[in-house]
Amino acid sequence: MFNCMPVPNHSTHPNVNPHLVEQIAQRKPSALLPEDYVERLLTGDRVALGRAITLVESSRADHQKLAEQIVAQCLPHSGKSFRIGITGAPGVGKSTFIETFGLYLLSQGRRVAVLAVDPSSQVSKGSILGDKTRMFELASQAQAFVRPSPSGESLGGVARKTRETILLCEAAGYDVIIIETVGVGQSEIAVHSMTDFFLLLLLPGAGDELQGIKRGIVEMADLIAINKADGERKGLAMRAKREYAGALHLFPPKSSGWAPQTVLCSAIENLGITDIWKQLLSYQDLTSKNAYFQHNRTRQATFWLHESIQTHLQDLFYRNPRVQQHLQAVEKAVLDGSMTPFRGATLLMEKFSDPDKID
């Protein structure tokens, strides 16, 4: 959230930037009207985009109201991008790959937005937000936008408002949206539900146990890329490619009609990047012709409608004064064993839905 600092007196500080007052005034995200944000977004203004996303991610009620108005007005201008989900275990090289891949897409005349969901600490609730640092070259390009977002406690570590952020990026003219997952657990499922294409990065020479990759994740993949296929690891990468190519034949056919492939790549040596993009374009062409692309988009919208309902209900529950009044006592009873978690949940739900109910 943007903080408004006291404005220095220009008469006593002659070396201060004369535009400082205006710049500081503009830091407050809620200072503009929804129409102002939309007008700037449609021109591709990255500063306005960043501030609009800040509103979307904010928990303040006034920010949420403003964000909803902005997203609603941007909706007619969205939906024209290629949404790509990229996942893989920590250490597989997602950030390096995305930067190399993103720079290649820029060379092809594309505008690229990267939404890198950063893992939040469950202890301090803080996050590193280091993806923009790791993707410094890509982030500095005029036709690219890199936005690290803390995952918080939302489903599988996926930033709670990622879907709305996608719509804002599309309205700002980005025609390729890349969503990087934290690569742990359920995040892949959530990202798969909001993207058109799902790319799985794997390491050469590491089994499923080491990579934390489950069969369900492999089944969701539209393309498997064995990353870091360079130097001494090239032989291991070739063997991994053959093994996963064989495994893919054992999975049931995808409803999209697409047959997933396995490719080798090296972000450092720029190996396989062009081939991966060709695969994505082939997928887009196939699914556009057989109508699966639009069908998938419709299904995504329905899924996120229900996800939003659940999120709103959860917020209402925890903000309810009666729930807040009894929550600590119920937690204590569950901790000391005098109440089961199920009974505790039932009691709090009764307080939420029926304030007159007697214990």
Helices and strands as residue ranges (DSSP letters): H 20-25, G 29-31, H 34-41, H 46-57, H 61-74, G 75-77, E 82-87, H 94-107, E 112-118, H 131-134, H 136-139, E 144-150, G 155-157, H 162-171, E 176-180, H 187-192, E 197-202, H 208-211, H 215-220, E 223-226, G 231-233, H 234-248, E 261-264, H 273-289, H 292-319, H 321-335, H 341-353
